[in-house]
């Protein structure tokens, strides 16, 4: 069985029970489905706070735990994109109710009550899931004493937008963060994943996986169109117009919109090579 470390919950010493007979491991365990209870939870390559950031999980997302250590780390797999890694155990909960709504704006605050003058408890990024149990004035009341959110900043779970590029454009000037997946910091494939998710399109986490599995290929001689995904080795961006690229750029260290030809020239000069493919997500 071909093993992609990013997507397979298997190690030499431990693997998910459903992989028995497909991979070798010292023992196989059943997973325990939990939900992310923090606004943002880091997933790391190793169970250490200084380990490389692989990706981030958003409030309300499901994470299946196969091992929890005494040091406060849980190893498992994210439901949203099958990514595997280590998450702080304190960021996970078995009692959090299933979300009914998701944050539909770039960022919003959670207040102790339905009053914007109260000191916020937390800030949630686009895509975070919350459980609404009622409406009080302009505010949605969250379950289990979770506070209040301005109702217009939420959308029912499953609601979709028609233009994922418009979602990506909201992230303009957000700082670049390797492994980032929120309005606090985001990387190139995270921007594509979140934007497509808002349009109801499930996308893998990394650019190579997106290139292999998203949409359909666009012939190189066709004109650039809004919504095209353009791939280089290790990088992806979205076309916003006939000659404009929007992407989370490690060169600019933020999400930028720039002339497509200029971006191609700079990436080529930096050793990133030529465009490898275009796909319509």
Order of alpha helices (4+ residues) and beta strands (2+ residues): beta-beta-beta-beta-beta-beta-beta-beta-beta-beta-beta-beta-beta-beta-beta-beta-beta-alpha-beta-beta-alpha-alpha-beta-beta-beta-beta-beta-alpha-beta
